[in-house]
Amino acid sequence: MSTRDQYKMKVLFIFVLSFASMILLISTASAHSTMQDDPYRVEEFTVSGPGNLEVRTSGGHITVKASESNRVRVEMYVRKNGRELSASDYDLNDFEIDISQSGNTVRAHAMRENGNNWKFWNNNNISISFVVYTPREMSSDLKTSGGHIETVGLKGKQQIATSGGHLQLSNLMGTVDARTSGGHIEIRDFEGEMSARTSGGHIDVENANGSINLRTSGGHIDLERTSGTVEASTSGGSIKADIASIGQFVNLRTSGGNVDISVPEGLGLDLELRGSRVRTELKNFSGKVERDEVEGSVNGGGPKVFARTSGGTVRISFI
């Protein structure tokens, strides 16, 4: 095969891959847009004081939103071949469905009786999703193998995990442990202690305050209006960090991209910056400045800002 033919085959492969990805995104968006129409099943419970929510499904999405009510409303949605099903359309005898309450704990489980998981992106199979409305003071344990997870407005301890979807986390307060193997993570308006991990996606954080620990193997990390103690690392992307105030330290690491940091002017900081190139304009600084390294103190020193990249540039701006 000639070089020209190889090039044509490569272009064709990229086109087919992009087309398949577009179809998947359209299918997912369509599922979200129709999910709110006709629940397959609805259950409501009352909790007194802070509650606990446990949701499990192998093939669908999970959405949890806080309300001003003390009631928990669980809506279950069933889809097959891209179509919403009702209880009269399909009997779920081959599934173990548990939507129940024990004390202040509410459970919503949907699993196949034979224990075999299925792929949510395969339209020939059934997918079961949950939309849950809860009081604000609600801790959760949410797991799905093939779908996205969205949580809004909760206060408490949240454990969130998916193998094949994105995570959207907004207006949360408390402790959050979030994991996805194949998706992006979006965090908005958070206060507390956050640990977020993804193997194949980006992490975007906006307006977060507290202890923030982020890690991705295959994407960029973007922090806007973030305050507190921050650790962020990526193997394959860049890091952009807009830090409003610093707690104990800021630690940013990447192997394959740039690190761009902005901090308020006038802060006392200890700096340790290393990269193929380090760019900054320093005032009231004492220490060592080299082309690929800066180590020392500004404005008398303070919390440490550590940034390192093996294959890019480190920039720090004082604004």
C-alpha positions, 0 to 999 in steps of 0.5 A, spaced: 500 500 500 502 506 497 503 512 502 497 516 499 493 510 500 495 509 507 493 516 508 486 515 505 485 509 509 487 513 516 482 519 514 477 514 512 478 511 519 478 518 523 471 520 519 468 513 521 470 514 528 467 521 529 461 519 526 460 513 530 461 518 536 456 523 534 451 518 533 452 516 540 452 523 543 445 524 539 442 518 542 445 519 549 442 527 548 435 524 546 435 519 552 436 525 557 431 529 553 425 524 553 427 521 560 422 526 564 416 524 560 413 518 563 416 514 568 415 506 568 414 507 576 414 512 581 415 511 589 415 516 594 418 516 602 418 521 607 425 522 611 426 526 618 432 529 619 439 527 614 437 521 610 441 516 606 440 514 598 443 508 595 442 507 587 444 502 583 443 500 576 448 497 571 445 500 564 442 507 565 443 514 568 442 516 575 440 523 577 439 526 584 436 533 585 435 536 592 428 540 593 425 543 599 421 538 601 422 532 606 420 527 601 424 523 597 421 521 590 424 516 586 422 516 578 424 509 574 425 510 567 426 504 562 428 504 555 429 499 549 431 500 542 431 508 544 424 508 546 421 509 553 417 504 556 411 504 560 409 498 565 404 496 560 409 495 555 414 491 558 414 486 564 421 486 568 420 479 571 428 478 569 430 484 573 431 485 581 428 491 582 428 494 589 425 501 591 424 501 598 425 505 605 429 502 611 429 508 617 432 514 613 435 510 608 432 510 601 434 504 596 433 504 588 436 498 585 435 495 578 439 489 576 438 483 572 437 477 576 442 472 572 447 478 574 450 479 567 451 486 566 449 489 559 451 495 555 447 501 556 449 504 549 447 497 546 439 499 544 437 492 543 438 491 551 434 494 556 436 500 560 434 502 567 435 509 569 433 513 576 431 520 577 431 522 585 428 528 588 431 528 595 431 533 601 438 537 601 441 534 607 442 527 604 448 523 603 448 518 597 452 512 594 450 512 587 453 507 582 452 505 575 456 501 570 454 504 563 451 511 564 452 518 567 451 521 574 448 528 575 447 530 583 445 537 584 444 541 591 446 535 596 449 536 603 452 530 606 457 525 604 457 523 597 460 517 594 459 517 586 462 512 581 460 510 574 465 506 569 462 509 562 459 515 563 460 523 565 459 526 572 456 533 573 456 535 580 453 542 582 451 546 588 454 540 593 456 541 600 460 536 604 465 530 602 465 527 595 468 521 592 467 521 585 470 516 580 469 515 572 473 510 568 471 513 561 468 520 562 469 527 564 467 530 570 464 537 571 464 540 578 460 547 580 459 551 586 462 546 591 464 547 598 468 541 603 472 536 601 472 533 594 476 527 591 475 526 583 478 521 579 477 519 571 482 515 567 479 518 560 476 525 561 477 532 563 476 535 569 473 542 570 472 545 576 468 552 577 467 556 584 470 551 589 472 552 596 475 547 601 480 541 600 480 539 592 484 533 590 483 531 582 486 526 578 486 524 570 490 520 566 487 522 559 485 529 559 486 537 561 484 540 568 481 547 569 480 550 575 476 557 575 475 561 582 478 555 586 480 556 593 483 552 599 488 546 598 488 544 591 492 537 588 491 536 581 495 531 576 494 529 569 498 524 565 496 527 558 493 534 558 494 541 561 492 544 567 489 551 568 488 554 575 485 560 577 486 560 585 482 565 589 486 564 595 490 558 598 489 554 604 495 549 606 498 548 599 497 548 591 500 542 588 499 541 580 503 536 576 502 534 569 507 529 564 505 532 557 502 539 558 503 546 560 501 549 567 498 556 567 497 559 574 494 565 576 493 568 584 492 574 587 497 579 587 500 581 594 500 574 597 505 571 601 507 565 597 513 559 597 514 557 590 517 551 587 516 551 579 519 546 574 518 545 567 522 545 560 520 553 561 518 557 567 515 564 565 513 569 570 514 576 572 516 576 580 516 582 585 519 582 592 522 575 590 528 572 594 530 565 591 533 562 585 530 564 578 533 559 572 530 558 565 527 551 567 526 553 575 524 558 580 524 556 587 524 561 593 519 566 596 514 572 594 512 577 599 515 574 605 513 567 603 507 563 605 503 557 603 507 553 598 505 553 590 508 547 587 508 546 579 511 541 575 511 539 568 516 534 564 514 536 557 511 543 557 511 550 560 509 553 567 506 560 567 504 563 574 501 570 574 499 575 579 493 579 578 
